[in-house]
Amino acid sequence: MKMRKIVSLMLTVSVVGSCCACKKTPESESKTTETNTPAPTSATETTRETTETTSETQATSETKFIAKVEDESDDPIVIYGYESDFGELMKTYLPEVEFEYVQLPKDEYFKKLESAMKEEEKTPDLFMCDKEHLQDYSYSNRSIDLKELGIEPSDLSDQFAYTYEAASDSSHEVKALSYSLAPSAILYNRALAYQAFGSDDPGDVMRRVESWDNILETAQDVNLNSEGRVKLLAGISDIRDTFWASHSGRWIKDNKVVIDKDFNKYFHLEEVLMAESLTFEAEYGSVDWEDYITSGNVIMFFGSLLRAAEVIGYTPGHREESGNGENGTNSITDENKKEGQKGNETSESESTSGTSETIPPEVTGWAILPAPEASYDGGIWLMAASTCDMKATAAKILRTLTMNENTMEQMALTGIFVNSQTVMKKCAADPFFTSDFLGGQNPYAVLVPVAERIQVSADTEESTYAFKEIETLLQAYLSGQIATMDEVKQQFTIGLEELFGLTQ
């Protein structure tokens, strides 16, 4: 049980008789602490109740769960994170839960989280995790198996499988659940596509990018026809994550390093992209990379709706019916159209692609297509810390944000890609999710099948080491430090043998 200061005890006790109370926390310039103290019930009491909005089936499941798992403290549950809107998310969908949200800047977050886990006070019960750190925390003893919260694998049947498979350790114990997903696709500039291909129609463009060979050929055509002023991609690193997303083969089999066709294909693609100057050689996600896209010099990029929001100003949302529902309006996407749609400034009189195609005035904005491989470029997971003594409340939060259909439907209306196949399929079929920004496309009709197909490596630790080794060798090969592919393969084999102790 956490140690508590006298002032915290007094505040917790006073909750019963007051309408608003907060747990006092030390001030810090590097973090924001947000508290929610509902009245008149305490956190422990509320975790033993089912909310009025849950279904009878959900209530039965939660009652069974609470009988096995209880909170060990009367303190508010402590949640560490980096997302600025998470506190509001909690207040909106879990108003009955007493919580303390410690928000830290993303660039300081994981370092300060590690320190917090070693303290005797204000240790995290739940903490936020991103894609880049997910494996590290899933494989460590800093997080706990969700079965300790009463959450079984069978409870996750409606979630997208990759989200919990990616958050599992070597024993296949699930350590985290994602409440905000980021499946990735191709987003392309319609005006530039029309100039380059004579059409901005998704079906026509799809035929040019449906395989890696097609993408390479299209990149060559775009570069040639525009005399290098426009590129298909901003940098050679654009293909990296998407290419390897579906790699299912093992890198080590029978204690031997395996070099398969994907290895050869990847190096070939990257070598041609570099040798023929088919990109602007900007690192994926960098400031230069974004500038090339928003200035109208790059036709497409790989990314999720979250990345599209950051790079080109896309704002996801739902068309709300106005008045009594006679006509549908879309204040969110209409506002996007008014404010900019970054990277779509090319006019009829200013053709940068080098083609003679004149862009019709109605060809504006962006479009979305599935990439050659199903992948994801981010997401937000919640983990129960090894210091968690609020297991019942932690489970309640995870169940509400990742399993409660009513809650997730409301979250989806705000633009969150929620972790429910049922809800997201409804969004994909809902005409009010079409976007003017995307030329009338419903992005979820593209992204839901992508999320269903995303695969996670059978051995994530093995894959992580292999991909790091591949990127190191790729840079050495492209820079001329390694002369031949035979030498690349030899060094890759030696590197993995040493990393995994396979040398004789």
C-alpha positions in Angstrom: 0.0 0.0 0.0 1.3 3.5 -0.8 2.5 5.7 2.0 0.2 8.7 2.3 0.9 12.1 3.8 -1.4 13.4 6.5 -2.9 16.0 4.2 -3.7 13.3 1.6 -5.5 11.3 4.3 -7.5 14.3 5.4 -8.5 15.1 1.8 -9.6 11.6 1.0 -11.7 11.4 4.2 -13.3 14.8 3.4 -14.5 13.5 0.0 -17.5 11.9 1.7 -18.8 15.3 2.9 -17.7 17.6 0.0 -18.5 18.0 -3.6 -14.9 18.7 -4.7 -11.6 17.8 -3.2 -8.1 17.3 -4.7 -5.1 15.5 -3.4 -2.3 18.0 -2.8 0.8 17.4 -5.0 4.2 19.2 -5.1 4.5 21.8 -7.9 6.8 21.0 -10.8 7.6 22.9 -14.0 8.1 19.6 -15.9 4.8 18.0 -15.1 1.1 18.7 -14.8 -1.0 16.8 -12.2 -4.7 16.6 -12.8 -7.1 15.2 -10.2 -10.7 14.1 -10.2 -12.5 13.5 -6.9 -16.1 12.6 -7.5 -18.6 12.9 -4.8 -20.1 11.5 -2.7 -18.6 8.0 -3.1 -15.0 7.0 -2.7 -12.9 5.4 -5.3 -13.0 2.0 -3.6 -16.8 2.2 -3.5 -17.2 3.2 -7.1 -15.1 0.3 -8.3 -17.6 -2.0 -6.8 -20.5 -0.6 -8.8 -21.4 -1.0 -12.5 -22.3 2.2 -14.3 -25.8 2.8 -15.5 -24.7 2.9 -19.1 -23.2 -0.6 -19.2 -25.2 -3.4 -20.6 -26.5 -6.3 -18.4 -23.9 -8.6 -19.9 -21.1 -6.2 -19.1 -22.4 -5.7 -15.5 -22.4 -9.5 -15.0 -18.9 -9.7 -16.3 -17.7 -6.8 -14.1 -19.4 -8.2 -11.0 -17.6 -11.5 -11.5 -14.3 -9.7 -12.0 -14.6 -7.5 -8.9 -15.2 -10.5 -6.7 -11.7 -11.6 -7.5 -9.8 -8.3 -7.6 -9.9 -5.5 -5.1 -8.1 -2.2 -4.5 -5.6 -2.2 -1.7 -5.6 1.6 -1.1 -8.1 4.3 -0.5 -6.0 6.8 -2.5 -7.0 8.0 -5.9 -5.6 5.8 -8.7 -2.4 7.4 -10.0 -1.9 7.5 -13.8 1.2 8.6 -15.5 1.1 9.8 -19.1 2.0 12.3 -21.8 -1.2 12.9 -23.6 -2.7 16.3 -22.7 -6.3 15.3 -23.2 -6.3 12.0 -21.2 -7.5 13.7 -18.0 -10.6 15.0 -19.9 -11.1 11.5 -21.4 -11.2 10.1 -17.8 -13.6 12.8 -16.6 -15.9 12.2 -19.6 -16.1 8.5 -19.6 -15.2 7.5 -16.0 -16.6 10.5 -14.0 -17.2 8.2 -11.0 -13.5 7.3 -10.6 -11.2 9.2 -8.3 -7.9 9.6 -10.1 -4.7 11.7 -10.2 -3.2 12.2 -13.7 0.5 13.1 -13.7 1.1 14.4 -17.2 4.8 14.8 -18.3 6.3 16.2 -21.5 6.9 13.4 -24.0 10.6 14.0 -24.3 11.0 13.6 -20.5 8.3 11.1 -19.9 10.0 7.7 -19.8 13.0 8.9 -17.8 10.7 10.4 -15.2 8.4 7.4 -15.2 11.4 5.1 -14.4 12.2 7.4 -11.4 8.6 7.4 -10.2 8.5 3.6 -10.2 11.3 3.6 -7.7 9.7 6.1 -5.3 7.8 5.2 -2.2 5.1 7.8 -2.8 3.1 8.6 -5.9 4.2 5.5 -7.7 2.1 4.8 -10.8 -0.8 2.4 -10.8 -1.4 2.8 -14.5 0.9 4.3 -17.1 0.8 5.2 -20.7 3.1 3.7 -23.3 3.8 4.3 -27.0 4.8 1.9 -29.8 8.5 2.6 -29.5 8.7 1.6 -25.8 6.0 -1.1 -25.8 8.2 -4.1 -26.1 10.7 -2.9 -23.5 7.9 -2.5 -20.9 6.0 -5.6 -21.9 9.1 -7.8 -21.4 10.0 -6.2 -18.1 8.9 -6.7 -14.5 7.8 -3.1 -14.4 4.4 -4.1 -15.8 2.1 -6.9 -14.7 0.1 -9.5 -16.5 -3.5 -8.2 -17.1 -4.7 -11.5 -15.6 -3.8 -10.0 -12.2 -6.5 -7.4 -12.9 -9.0 -10.1 -13.7 -8.8 -9.5 -17.5 -8.5 -12.7 -19.4 -7.5 -13.3 -23.1 -11.1 -14.2 -23.8 -12.2 -10.7 -22.9 -10.2 -9.3 -25.8 -12.0 -11.1 -28.6 -13.4 -7.9 -30.1 -10.1 -6.0 -30.0 -7.8 -5.8 -32.9 -5.4 -8.7 -32.3 -2.1 -6.9 -33.1 -2.7 -4.4 -30.2 -2.5 -7.0 -27.5 -0.1 -9.3 -29.3 2.4 -6.4 -29.6 2.0 -5.9 -25.8 2.7 -9.5 -24.8 5.9 -10.9 -23.3 7.8 -14.0 -24.2 5.3 -16.1 -22.3 2.4 -14.5 -24.2 1.2 -12.7 -21.2 -0.7 -9.6 -22.2 0.7 -6.6 -20.4 -1.2 -3.6 -21.9 -4.3 -2.6 -23.8 -4.5 0.1 -26.4 -7.4 2.7 -26.4 -6.2 4.7 -29.4 -4.9 2.9 -32.5 -2.9 4.2 -35.5 -3.2 1.8 -38.5 -1.2 3.1 -41.4 -2.1 3.6 -45.1 -1.0 5.7 -48.1 -2.2 9.3 -48.1 -1.7 11.1 -51.4 -2.0 14.7 -52.8 -4.9 14.6 -55.3 -3.7 17.5 -57.3 -0.2 16.2 -57.7 -1.6 12.7 -58.5 -3.8 14.2 -61.2 -0.8 16.0 -62.8 1.4 12.9 -62.7 -1.1 10.2 -63.6 -4.0 12.1 -65.3 -6.3 11.0 -62.6 -6.8 11.4 -58.8 -9.3 8.6 -58.5 -8.2 6.2 -55.7 -8.8 3.2 -58.0 -6.5 4.5 -60.7 -3.8 5.6 -58.2 -4.1 2.3 -56.4 -2.9 0.4 -59.5 0.3 2.4 -59.4 1.2 1.7 -55.7 -0.3 -1.7 -54.9 3.0 -3.5 -54.7 6.6 -2.5 -54.0 7.6 -3.1 -57.6 4.7 -0.8 -58.7 5.9 1.9 -56.2 9.4 1.7 -57.5 8.3 2.0 -61.1 5.9 4.9 -60.3 8.7 6.7 -58.4 10.9 6.4 -61.5 8.1 7.8 -63.8 7.3 10.7 -61.5 11.0 11.7 -61.1 11.6 11.5 -64.9 8.4 13.3 -66.0 8.9 16.2 -63.5 12.6 16.4 -64.1 13.2 15.8 -60.4 11.0 18.7 -59.1 8.4 16.3 -57.7 9.0 12.9 -56.1 6.6 10.1 -55.2 8.2 9.9 -51.7 10.1 12.3 -49.5 12.8 9.9 -48.4 14.1 6.3 -48.7 13.2 5.6 -45.1 9.5 6.1 -45.9 9.1 2.4 -46.9 11.0 1.0 -43.9 8.3 0.3 -41.3 5.6 -0.6 -43.7 7.8 -3.0 -45.7 8.8 -5.0 -42.6 5.4 -4.9 -41.0 4.2 -8.2 -42.5 7.5 -10.0 -42.2 6.5 -13.3 -40.6 9.6 -15.4 -41.2 12.0 -16.2 -38.3 15.5 -14.7 -38.5 16.9 -17.6 -36.5 15.9 -21.2 -37.1 17.6 -24.3 -35.7 20.3 -22.0 -34.2 21.1 -20.6 -37.7 20.6 -17.1 -39.1 18.1 -17.0 -41.9 18.4 -14.5 -44.7 15.2 -14.6 -46.8 13.8 -12.9 -50.0 12.5 -10.0 -48.0 16.1 -9.1 -46.9 17.2 -9.1 -50.6 14.1 -7.2 -51.7 14.4 -4.5 -49.1 18.1 -3.7 -49.9 17.3 -3.7 -53.7 14.4 -1.2 -53.2 16.5 1.1 -51.0 19.5 0.9 -53.3 17.5 2.0 -56.4 15.7 4.8 -54.5 19.0 6.2 -53.5 21.0 5.5 -56.6 18.5 7.1 -58.9 17.6 10.0 -56.6 14.0 9.1 -56.6 13.3 10.8 -53.2 14.5 14.0 -51.5 16.4 11.8 -49.0 14.6 13.3 -46.0 14.4 11.1 -42.9 10.8 9.9 -42.2 9.0 12.2 -39.8 11.7 14.9 -39.8 11.0 18.6 -40.2 12.5 18.5 -43.8 10.3 15.5 -44.5 7.2 17.4 -43.5 8.2 20.5 -45.5 8.6 18.5 -48.7 5.1 17.1 -48.3 3.4 20.4 -47.3 5.1 22.4 -50.0 3.6 20.3 -52.7 6.8 18.5 -53.8 5.8 15.0 -52.7 2.8 13.0 -54.0 2.3 10.5 -51.1 3.4 9.3 -47.7 2.7 6.4 -45.4 1.0 7.1 -42.2 -2.0 7.0 -39.9 -4.7 9.5 -39.4 -2.8 10.8 -36.4 0.2 11.5 -38.5 -2.0 13.0 -41.2 -3.3 15.4 -38.6 0.2 16.4 -37.7 1.5 16.7 -41.2 -1.3 17.9 -43.5 -3.9 19.2 -41.0 -6.4 16.4 -41.3 -9.0 16.5 -38.5 -11.0 13.3 -38.1 -14.6 13.5 -37.0 -18.2 12.6 -37.6 -20.7 14.5 -39.7 -23.4 15.7 -37.3 -27.0 16.0 -38.4 -28.2 19.6 -38.1 -31.5 20.6 -36.6 -34.0 17.7 -36.7 -31.7 15.7 -38.9 -33.0 16.8 -42.3 -29.6 17.6 -43.8 -26.2 16.3 -42.8 -23.5 18.9 -42.2 -19.8 18.4 -41.5 -18.4 21.3 -39.5 -15.1 19.5 -38.9 -14.2 18.7 -42.5 -15.7 21.9 -43.9 -13.4 23.8 -41.5 -10.5 21.7 -42.8 -11.3 22.7 -46.4 -11.5 26.4 -45.4 -8.3 26.4 -43.4 -5.9 24.8 -45.7 -5.4 21.2 -46.5 -1.6 21.5 -46.3 0.5 20.4 -49.2 -2.3 21.0 -51.8 -1.4 24.5 -52.9 -0.6 23.6 -56.6 -2.7 25.7 -59.0 -3.8 25.1 -62.6 -1.2 27.6 -63.9 1.7 26.2 -61.7 2.4 22.7 -62.7 5.4 21.3 -60.8 5.2 17.8 -62.1 6.3 18.6 -65.6 3.1 17.1 -67.2 0.6 18.9 -69.4 -2.4 17.9 -67.3 -4.5 20.8 -66.2 -6.1 20.3 -62.7 -9.8 20.6 -62.6 -11.0 23.0 -59.8 -12.7 20.2 -58.0 -9.5 18.2 -57.6 -8.3 19.3 -54.2 -7.3 17.8 -50.9 -6.0 14.3 -50.2 -7.0 10.7 -50.6 -6.3 7.5 -48.7 -5.4 4.0 -50.0 -4.2 0.8 -48.4 -0.4 0.3 -48.5 1.2 -2.9 -49.9 1.6 -4.2 -46.4 -0.7 -3.6 -43.3 1.1 -1.7 -40.6 0.7 0.8 -37.8 2.8 3.9 -37.0 1.8 4.5 -33.4 -0.9 4.1 -30.8 -1.4 4.6 -27.1 -1.4 1.7 -24.6 -2.2 1.6 -20.9 -0.2 -0.7 -18.6 -0.7 -1.6 -15.0 2.6 -1.0 -13.1 4.2 -3.5 -10.8 3.6 -0.9 -8.1 -0.2 -0.9 -8.7 -2.3 -1.4 -5.6 -5.5 -0.2 -7.3 -6.1 -3.2 -9.4 -9.9 -3.1 -9.4 -9.9 0.5 -10.5 -7.2 -0.1 -13.1 -9.3 -2.9 -14.5 -12.4 -0.7 -14.6 -10.5 2.0 -16.6 -9.1 -0.6 -19.1 -12.5 -2.2 -19.5 -14.3 1.1 -20.0 -11.9 2.5 -22.6 -11.2 -0.7 -24.6 -14.2 -3.0 -24.1 -17.3 -0.9 -23.4 -19.0 -0.5 -26.7 -21.1 2.5 -25.7 -18.1 4.4 -24.5 -16.0 3.5 -27.6 -18.8 4.6 -29.9 -18.7 8.1 -28.3 -14.9 8.1 -28.4 -15.0 7.3 -32.1 -17.2 10.3 -32.8 -14.3 12.5 -31.5 -11.9 11.0 -34.0 -10.3 8.2 -31.9 -9.6 5.0 -33.7 -10.9 2.8 -30.9 -9.9 -0.8 -30.1 -13.2 -2.5 -31.1 -13.7 -4.3 -34.4 -17.5 -3.9 -33.9 -17.4 -0.2 -33.4 -14.9 0.6 -36.1 -16.8 -1.5 -38.6 -19.8 0.5 -37.8 -17.8 3.7 -38.5 -16.5 2.2 -41.8 -20.1 1.7 -42.9 -21.4 5.0 -41.6 -21.9 7.6 -44.4 -21.5 10.4 -41.8 -17.8 9.5 -41.4 -17.0 10.5 -45.0 -14.6 13.4 -45.2 -14.5 16.4 -47.5 -10.8 16.6 -46.8 -10.4 13.2 -48.3 -12.6 13.9 -51.3 -15.7 12.2 -49.8 -13.8 9.0 -48.7 -14.6 7.3 -45.4 -11.0 6.7 -44.1 -12.2 3.9 -41.8 -13.4 1.8 -44.8 -9.7 1.7 -45.8 -8.2 1.5 -42.3 -10.4 -1.1 -40.6 -9.3 -3.9 -43.0 -5.7 -2.8 -42.5 -6.0 -3.0 -38.7 -7.5 -6.5 -39.1 -4.5 -7.7 -41.2 -1.7 -6.3 -39.1 0.7 -9.0 -38.0 3.1 -9.1 -35.1 6.3 -11.1 -35.3 6.3 -14.5 -33.5 9.4 -13.3 -31.6 9.4 -9.5 -31.3 12.8 -9.4 -29.5 14.4 -11.3 -32.3 12.8 -9.1 -34.9 13.8 -5.9 -33.1 17.5 -6.9 -33.0 17.3 -8.0 -36.7 15.7 -4.8 -37.9 18.3 -2.6 -36.0 21.1 -4.6 -37.6 19.5 -4.3 -41.0 19.3 -0.5 -40.8 22.9 -0.2 -39.6 24.1 -2.3 -42.5 21.9 -0.5 -45.0 23.4 2.8 -44.2 26.9 1.4 -44.4 26.1 -0.3 -47.8 24.5 2.8 -49.3 27.4 5.0 -48.1 29.9 2.7 -49.6 31.5 1.5 -46.4 30.4 -2.0 -47.3 31.1 -2.8 -50.9 28.9 -5.8 -51.8 25.7 -7.5 -50.7 27.6 -10.7 -50.0 29.5 -8.8 -47.3 26.3 -7.3 -46.0 24.8 -10.8 -45.5 28.0 -12.0 -43.9 28.0 -9.2 -41.4 24.3 -9.6 -40.7 24.9 -13.3 -39.9 27.8 -12.6 -37.7 26.0 -9.8 -35.9 22.9 -11.9 -35.0 25.1 -14.9 -34.1 26.9 -12.7 -31.6 23.7 -11.1 -30.3 22.0 -14.4 -29.6 25.0 -16.4 -28.6 25.0 -18.7 -31.6 28.7 -18.7 -32.3 30.5 -21.9 -31.7 
